[in-house]
Amino acid sequence: MTSMQAAVLAGPQTFEIVTKDWPEAQPGHVLVRVRNCGICGSDLHFYRGDFPAAPGLQMGHEIAGEVAEVGAGVEGLSPGQPVAIEPVSVCRNCDLCRSGRYNLCPKRRLLGMMDPGGFAEFTHVPSYMVHALPETVDTEVGALVEPLAVTVHGLRQAGLSAGERVAVIGSGTIGLMALVAARALGASDVYTTARYPHQAAAAQALGASAVIPADGDATQAMTEAFAGQPPDVVIETVGGSGETLDQAVAVAAPGGRISVLGLFTSPITLNATNAVIKEIVLIGGVTYASQDGRSDFEVALEIASHHAEEMRRVITHRVPLADIQRGFETASDKSRASIKVTVEV
C-alpha cells in the first residue's frame, strides 16, 4: 500500500490534510503521481455549500501529473510519463458510450465528486482516463486541459465552423479557455464579456477581438460592439443566477447557436419568444465526449500543444497542497485578482 497526503473537505469552507493508503496499480489501471490540480468553479460550489457535500469529500478534477505505476494489461504508458487525466469513468458498453456520448453514460462517475479526486499525492484510475501530455505541455498547463476540453466540447456541439463569429459570456477560466479554443478552431472574431479588470486584461492578452464590460447594460454594449454582425455562436460560461442566458439569446444572430457551459444555481427566466423568433438553437454541455471519431480531450491536448504559454497566463496563483485552504479562499475572492488557482502537489 502507498501512503499519501490528501486534502478533504471537513466542513463548510474547511479543509483537513489527512493520510490515506493507496493501492498498487490494479489490472487495467494506472497510479498517477499528481503534480498539479486546478481549483474549478464547481469545486467552489461544494466549498461554499451551494451544492451538498458530505464531510470527507476529496475534490479536484483538473489533474495532471506523472505515471507512477501501470497495472497489468496497460499499454502505451510508462512510469515517469507526464499525463493529464480525463476525470470521467464510464461503462464503455452502453449505447451512449458506443456512440461517443460517454459523458451521458448512466454509470458515469466523476473524480472529485463521486470518487476521490486530485487534491492528493496520488490518484488511481482506469487507463482509458489517462492521456500522455505533448512534449510542449508541462503538468501546470496540463491541468488546464480539462477545462479546455469542456469548451472544445461546447464549441463542437454548437457546430462552430471556420470563419464564424463567437461571443463568450464570462472571462473566468472556462470563458478564457473558450476564447483560446474558439480561436484555435478557426473563429474569425471572438468577443468576450468580463466583470473584473483582471479578467478583461487576461482576455485581451489572449487575443479577444473586443472585451465588453459585464456591468451596466451588457446586452446593449454587446450589441453595439458587434456593429451589425452578431455572433453565430455564443458560449455562456457564467451560470449562477444572473441573466447571462437571456443575454446570449438577445445577442445571437438569427439562426445562431448557444452553448450553455455555466452551472446555474437557481431557476432563471428566459425570453423564449425571442429564441423562437430568431430560431435559436440552445445546447447544454457537460464535460466532454467524442465526435467524428475523435474525443474532445484529444482535440484539447492538440490545442494545448500549440498554445501552452497562452494558457499559462490564466494561472494567477499557485499554492502547495498543505495550503489548499488559502488556495480556495483566494479562488473565492475576486478582489485578489484570481482566475485559476492551481494546487501544486
Secondary structure, DSSP 8 states (H G I E B T S, - for coil): -EEEEEEEEEETTEEEEEEEEE----TTEEEEEEEEEE--HHHHHHHHTSS---TTB----EEEEEEEEE-TT--S--TT-EEEE--EE--S-SHHHHTT-GGG-TT-EEBTTTB--SSBSEEEEEGGGEEE--TT--HHHHTTHHHHHHHHHHHHHTT--TT-EEEEE--SHHHHHHHHHHHHTT-SEEEEEESSHHHHHHHHHTT-SEEEESSSSHHHHHHHHTTT---SEEEE---BTSSHHHHHHHHS-TT-EEEE-S-BSS-----HHHHHHTT-EEEE--S--EETTEEHHHHHHHHHHHHHHHHHTTEEEEEEGGGHHHHHHHHH-GGGT-SEEEEE-
